[in-house]
Amino acid sequence: MNTAVITFPGSNCDRDMVVAVRDVFGSQPHQVWHRETTLPERLDFIALPGGFSYGDYLRAGAMAANSPIMREIVREAERGVPVLGVCNGFQVLAEARLLPGALMRNANQRFVCRDAALRVENADTRFTTGFSKGETITIPVAHHDGNYFADETTLDRLEGDGRVVFRYLHATNGSRRDIAGIVNDGGNVLGMMPHPERAIDAAHGGTDGRRLFASVMESLADTA
Ligand SMILES: NC(=O)CC[C@H](N)C(=O)O
């Protein structure tokens, strides 16, 4: 598989993402610096990792969304390549308008760092076929700007179209309707605040994250 992990200045989960992708996909991902203007050809999967790109200056993800490589990522996303944005990666995807809504400061103004119980709301996306609809999974969260906001019309549309993929079982950060992860209209761009790359090995305390990467891998095999 031909995969890429993007690094922005201030990314700090890129190495964990590389390990997860390598482990599950079975080959070393390309590591791409945000100033690059081209991506490796024929990518099967692109991951935007967590961290504090540009120190979360202005708004988390706002500056990274204007990095040169983002033009290419938008192009690949529009071609249907699966793109996963985790935590800061989700913030970047929202700021780049690849996903609707915004990630605001957590409602209680505090950084939250713990395992989160999530309900899988849609097990029919290329990121979630390894789960069952309604299943509860455990994936860690670690953020201070995870409070998902969108207007009611957008939220209703997301819910109606099955684009709310993960929902927190317990209030976590003030997110509207406890939304933890959403996909774009095409179903190939997933943004989520919880960190699946931190749950790929039993030593992490759980392997539910591995099942997300394995789902992507399987969806690629199906379309090959
Ligand atoms: N782990 C992360 O990616 C942190 C994301 C982000 N910058 C925040 O704290 O909200």
The ligand as a Gaussian input file, in Angstrom:
#p B3LYP/6-31G(d) Opt

LIG

0 1
 N       -3.470000      15.859000      20.363000
 C       -3.771000      16.826000      19.559000
 O       -3.755000      16.697000      18.347000
 C       -4.067000      18.168000      20.156000
 C       -4.883000      18.942000      19.191000
 C       -5.084000      20.382000      19.458000
 N       -4.065000      21.199000      19.038000
 C       -5.800000      20.645000      20.735000
 O       -5.253000      20.572000      21.801000
 O       -6.962000      20.866000      20.666000

